[in-house]
């Protein structure tokens, strides 16, 4: 039998939910700056984190991020090792405050990752579920409005963008006196964000920030005064803020690459410009889904659909493997949906250009023509 090599495509587009595509300009710059040794005999990623060279990298990254988000002066920006799941535990360990009667925690159930966060929080405190997403289709995020958070809750947690479920909050809830805490991992830096609405925001890096292994935490300073007795030193926000992230060795490579990404976003025109591009990309893909006559379907209601993670299904599930195989042959990779929900998913983070989304939309139309 003669084996034919796979058809070559000029460009391969990576739609992975994370670790995800990095901007081409950042990859090129990283190649020039990170892996060449300087006069001190060390490459950028080999230098001690306590030395002046890395401290400048850290300070610059913090300043650039604060400028992008217009972070108020009474907040601290931390770059911590680990992923968002570390913060599922770190948040209750830091924010519970029995001395003030804050012994419970409040969560909104919006999908897969919010439930994972609740599961971890339940190790440390009783969880009050104050809002839930709609169970029927089309799916929607929990209704915002005025949530009644019990007075003994230390905070109220939301997952701003559900990567698995493909839904996002169209507006932020009113949680009263309870600080609003957000896992913003999959939407962070995809659009402007009013930091002042939150007591704490965290986002792991492998979506719009940089390589996996780091999480950004933006925390209001008054919350750093809570006792955090259960938090090990590397997990303690107060200690990390006091030491400028130096309680343990920080993820130096991730921080330096993140700083490059922050500068790239600024060069693109900032978050307002990035948001406009992201909206064009997601509109293009959702339009391809909605205009297919039911061949493709999006299970999330318009207005609640994620701009970053477009979840969709085929009317005939038997075609999924054919779709994935043909898509990969066409240079469109990592489109399989999460194992919990099945179907298909295209993640359109900042570094995915409009051309990649257009290529996917064209492929979907051609696949429907052949298989519909």
N, C-alpha and C positions, 0 to 999 in steps of 0.2 A: 504494500500500500504506500502510495506517495504522500508524504506529509507536506502540506503547504504552510509556510510561515504565516503568522497573523498579518492582516492588512495593516500597513503602517499608517499612522495618523500624524499630522504635523504638530498638533498640540494636544496634550492630555490635561483634562480639567479635573481637579480633586475636589469633590463635594463632601468630604468627610466632616462629621460633626465635631471631631477633635481627637487628637491634635489635628489642626486644620492648616490650610494653606497660609503661608506668610507672604507679605508683599515682595514682589520681585526685587524692588529697589533695596529693601532691607536685607534680603539674602545676599545680594551683590555686595553691599556695604559690609556685611558681617564677614564675608570671605576676605575682604581687604583688611579689616581691622582686628578681628578676633584671634586669628590663628597665625599671626606673624610675630616673632619675638622682637622686642625693642631694645634700646640701649642698655636697659637693666637686665637683659637676658631672659625676660619673662614675656610671654604673650598676655594679652588682655585678660584671658580667662585663667591665667596662672598666678596673677598678682594677689597678695594677701588682702583680705577684705577690710582689714584695719588700716591699710596704707592709704596715702593721700590720693593715689591714682584711682582706686576703686571708690573711695569716699566721694570723689568728684562725680564719678559715674552715677552713684546712688543719689546724690543731691540733685544732679541734673534731671534724672528720671523723675524724681519726686516733683520738682518744679514744673517740668513740662506737663506731667499729668494734672497737676493742680491748675495749671493754666487752661488746659483743654476743657476741664470740667468746671472751671470757676469755683473751685473748692473754697468754702468760707474759711476764715482764719481760725475758727474754733474747732477745726477738724484736723486729725492727724492721718497721714498717708503712710501705710506700712506695706512693705514687700516681704512676704513671709514664705518660707519653704512649705511645700506640700500643695495639695489641691483643695477644691471646695469641700470635699468630704471631711477634711481635717476641720474645717470651720463648722461643719454640722455639730461637732462636739465642742469646739472652742467657743462658739457663741454662748451656749448656756453656761459653760464653765466660767466665762468672764462676766456675764450680765446678770446672773442670778444674784440676789442681794437679800438674804434672810434678815439682815439687820434692819431693813426697811420693810419687811413683810413681803418682799417680792420673791415668792417661792414657787410660782408656776410660770409656764411659758405658753404663749398663744401662737397658733399656726393656722395658715390658710391652706387647704388642700386644693391644689390646682393641677395635680398630675403626678407623674412618676417621681420626679426629683423632690417635690415638696414632701411626698410621703417618706422618701428616704431620709430627708432632713428631720422629719418628725420622729421617725424610728430612733435615730441617734439621740435626739433631744430627750426622749423618754427614758434614757439611761440616767438622766440627771435630775429630772423634774417631771411632775404631772403636766401633760400637754392638754390644753384647751383648744379644740378645733372651732374657730370662730367664723369660718366661711368655707364653702365648698364649691367646686366647679360644677357645671351642669353635667349630669350623667348621660343624658340623651344626646343624640346627634341632631344638628351640628354642635360640637363641643364649644364651650365658652369658658373664659376665666371667671372666677368668683366675682359676683357683682360688687362693685366698689362701695360707694355710699358710706354710711356711718356704721362702722363695725363696733359691736359692744364687747370690748375686751375687759375681762374681769380685772378688778383693781389690784389683785395680788399677782398679776402677770408681769414679769420683768421686761418683756418686749413682745412685739407681734411680728412674726416672720412670714415673708412671702417669697415665692420663687418667681421672679419678674418675667422670666421667659422659660417655658418648659421645653427643653431640647427634644425630649422624646415625643411628647404629645403634640408639639407644633403649635402651641398657643401662647399668647402673651397678654399681659394686663393692658387694656387700653387707657386706663387711668389708675392713679394710686388711691388706696383707701384712706379713710380718716380713722386712725386708731386711738384718738384721744390722747391721754397722757402717756400711753405706752409707746416707747420708741419704736418706730417702724424699722425693721431689719430686712434687707433684701439680698437674696442670692441672685446676683445680676450676671452670673457667669456668661451666659450665651447672648446677652444683649449689650454688655458693657462696651462702651466706646463705639456703639453702632449709631448713636444719636445723642443729642444733648440730654443731660440729666440734671435735674434740680436736686443737688446733694442735700440741700437744707431740709428737704422733706423727710430725710431718713436719719435715724440715730447711728446706723451702721450699714455699710454696703460692702459686700465681698464678691470677688470674681476670680476664678482660677484662670490661668494665663492662656490655655491652649485653644482659645477661640479667636479673640481679636487683639490679644496682648502680645503673645510670644509663645515660646516652647513650653511644654508641660513641666511642672515641678515648682511653680510659684503661684501664689495667690495675692492679689491686691486687697487690702482691707482699708477702708476709709471710715474712721470712727470719730464720733463727736467727743470732745475732750471730757465732758462731764461724766460720760460712761466709763472713762478710764479710772474714775475714783471708786468704782465698785470693788469689793474686796477680792474677788477672783481667787478665793482660797483653794478651789479645786483644780485650778489651772496649773499644769507644769510650766516651768519657766519659759520654754520656747513657745508655749501656747498663750502666755499671758500678755494681753495687749498693752497693759500699763508698762510692764518691764521692757517690752520691745520698743515702745514709743520712747521711753526714757533713754534707751541705749541706741537709738536710731537703727533698730533692726539688728543689733549686734549681739543679742543674747546667745545665739548660736550662729554658725557660719551661714550666711545668707546664700541663696541660689544666684551666685554672681553672674553666670552666663545668661540665665533667664532675665535678670535685671538689666543687663547691658543690652540685650536684644529688645527688651520691652522699651527701653529708652529710645532706641532707634525707631521702633514702631510709633511711639508718641510723636517723634519729630516728623515722621512720614505723614501722619494724620494732619499735623499742623501744615505741612507743605501742600497737602491736598485741599486746604481751605478750612480745616477744622471740622468739628462734629456736625455743624449745620450742613456743610457741603457733603460730608460722608453720609449723613442721613438721607439726603436727596438722592444720592446714587443708590443707596441700599433700597430705597422705596421703588426706584425704577426697576431694579433687578427683580424684586419680589413681585411687583405688579406684572411684569412680563411673564413670570412663571405661573402665577395664579391665573392669569388670563389664558394661558395655554391649557391649564387644567379645566377651568370653568367653561371654555368654549369647545370642549371636546365632545359634547353631547352625552356625557356620562361614561365615556371610555375611561377617563381619569376622574377621580373625585377627591376633593379635599374635605376631611371630616370636621374641620374647624370653621366656625361661623365667621363671615367677613366682619372686620372690626376687632376680632380676637385672634386673628391669624398672626403667627410669628413672621416677622420680616427676615429673621435669620435662619430659621429652620422650617423649610416648607415640607410638610408631610402630605403625602398623597397615596392613593390606592388605584389599582386597576379594577375595572368591573369584573374581570375574570382573573382570579388569583392564580390560575394555572399558567398565566402568561408572565408571571413575575420573573421566573428564572430566565426566560427568553429575553425579557426586557433587560435584565442585568447583564446577561452575556453580550447582547448586541450593543448595549450602551458602552461597555468596556472596550469592545472592538472599535467603537467610534471615538474612543478617547475620553469617555465620561465615566469616572470611577467613583467608588464608595457611595453608591446610591441606595443601598439596602436599608430599609427601615430598622428601627430598634427591635430587638427580639421580643420585647413586651407588647408591642403593638403591630408588628409586621409591616407589610406594605413597603413603601419607598419614602426616601427622605433626601432632600437636597439642601445642604447647609450653605448659605450665601453670605459668609462673613466678609468683612471689609476688603480683604485681599482678593476676593473673587471678582474679576472684572465682568462688566456687562457682556463682553464677548463670550465668556464661558456660559452664562445663563442663556444667551441667544442660541448657542450651539445645542444646549440641552432642549430648549423649546423646539428647535427645528427637528432634532432627533425624535422627540415625542410625537410630533405631527407625522413624521415619516413612519414611525413604528405603528401608529394607529392606522395609517393608510394601508400598511402591509398586513396587519393583524386584526383590524377592526371588522 
